């Protein structure tokens, strides 16, 4: 599982072929522990990136998705068409909730997750 998650992350980060969207599409979101963010997982998978390594990852339904973690990233691949599940990620005393849905194309490939309570840093 670690090897497949590592390969998925390497493919996404190096601009490998990733479905119908642009290679390496990245979105940054800001969540609170009251939000549920919908993640459309393409057939090529998706990666959630956090500021630190998650302490615990809980997948709602077994057999719908494969989830692996490498450092600050969680790699997600669907195991079947029309898969659905919740995903809960715990880090730094916070809980982040995601609603996973599988699809053939579309959706972000890499999602960077920030906490809503953190101030926005301008460059």
C-alpha positions as CSV (number, residue, x, y, z in Angstrom):
1,X,0.0,0.0,0.0
2,X,2.8,2.4,0.8
3,X,4.4,1.8,-2.6
4,X,1.2,2.4,-4.5
5,X,0.6,5.6,-2.5
6,X,4.1,6.8,-3.1
7,X,3.8,6.1,-6.9
8,X,0.5,7.9,-7.1
9,X,2.0,11.0,-5.3
10,X,5.1,10.9,-7.5
11,X,3.0,10.7,-10.7
12,X,0.7,13.6,-9.6
13,X,3.5,15.8,-8.4
14,X,5.7,15.3,-11.5
15,X,2.9,16.1,-13.9
16,X,2.2,12.6,-15.1
17,X,-1.0,11.9,-17.0
18,X,-3.9,12.4,-14.7
19,X,-7.3,12.0,-16.4
20,X,-9.0,14.7,-18.4
21,X,-7.9,17.6,-16.2
22,X,-4.6,19.5,-16.5
23,X,-1.6,17.5,-15.1
24,X,-0.8,18.4,-11.5
25,X,-4.0,20.4,-10.9
26,X,-3.8,21.8,-7.4
27,X,-6.5,23.5,-5.3
28,X,-6.0,25.1,-1.8
29,X,-9.0,24.9,0.6
30,X,-9.6,26.3,4.1
31,X,-11.7,24.1,6.4
32,X,-12.9,24.2,10.0
33,X,-13.9,21.1,12.0
34,X,-17.5,21.9,11.1
35,X,-17.0,21.7,7.3
36,X,-17.4,18.6,5.1
37,X,-15.5,19.0,1.8
38,X,-16.5,16.9,-1.3
39,X,-13.6,15.3,-3.0
40,X,-14.3,13.8,-6.5
41,X,-11.7,11.1,-6.8
42,X,-10.9,10.5,-10.5
43,X,-9.9,7.0,-11.8
44,X,-6.3,8.2,-11.5
45,X,-6.7,9.1,-7.8
46,X,-6.2,12.2,-5.7
47,X,-4.0,13.5,-2.9
48,X,-4.9,15.5,0.1
49,X,-1.9,17.5,1.4
50,X,-1.8,18.9,5.0
51,X,0.6,21.2,6.9
52,X,1.8,18.3,9.1
53,X,1.6,14.5,9.1
54,X,-2.0,13.4,10.1
55,X,-2.2,11.6,13.4
56,X,-5.1,9.4,12.5
57,X,-7.1,8.7,9.3
58,X,-10.5,7.0,9.4
59,X,-12.3,5.8,6.2
60,X,-16.0,5.4,6.6
61,X,-16.6,2.4,4.3
62,X,-14.2,-0.4,3.7
63,X,-13.9,-1.7,0.1
64,X,-14.8,1.6,-1.5
65,X,-11.4,3.4,-1.6
66,X,-7.8,2.7,-0.8
67,X,-6.1,5.2,1.4
68,X,-2.4,5.5,2.0
69,X,-0.3,8.1,3.7
70,X,3.2,9.4,3.0
71,X,4.5,12.2,5.3
72,X,1.9,15.0,5.0
73,X,0.0,13.5,2.1
74,X,-3.0,11.2,2.0
75,X,-3.3,9.4,-1.4
76,X,-6.8,8.1,-2.3
77,X,-7.8,5.8,-5.1
78,X,-11.2,4.4,-5.8
79,X,-11.6,0.6,-5.8
80,X,-14.8,0.6,-7.8
81,X,-17.1,2.8,-9.9
82,X,-19.6,4.9,-8.0
83,X,-17.7,4.5,-4.7
84,X,-18.8,6.8,-1.8
85,X,-17.4,7.1,1.7
86,X,-16.6,9.6,4.3
87,X,-13.0,10.3,5.3
88,X,-11.9,11.8,8.7
89,X,-8.4,13.2,9.2
90,X,-7.1,14.2,12.7
91,X,-4.1,16.4,13.2
92,X,-3.0,19.1,15.7
93,X,-6.2,18.5,17.8
94,X,-8.5,19.2,14.8
95,X,-10.8,17.0,12.7
96,X,-11.2,17.5,9.0
97,X,-14.1,15.7,7.2
98,X,-14.3,14.8,3.5
99,X,-17.1,13.2,1.4
100,X,-15.4,11.0,-1.2
101,X,-17.0,10.2,-4.5
102,X,-15.4,8.3,-7.4
103,X,-15.7,9.3,-11.0
104,X,-13.9,8.7,-14.3
105,X,-12.7,12.2,-14.7
106,X,-12.9,15.6,-13.2
107,X,-12.1,16.7,-9.7
108,X,-8.8,18.1,-8.3
109,X,-5.8,15.8,-8.3
110,X,-4.1,17.5,-5.4
111,X,-5.9,19.4,-2.6
112,X,-3.9,21.4,-0.1
113,X,-5.9,21.6,3.2
114,X,-5.4,24.6,5.5
115,X,-7.3,25.4,8.7
116,X,-9.8,28.3,8.5
117,X,-8.7,29.7,11.9
118,X,-5.1,30.3,10.6
119,X,-4.4,33.7,9.3
120,X,-3.9,34.0,5.5
121,X,-0.3,34.7,4.8
122,X,0.3,37.0,1.8
123,X,3.5,36.8,-0.2
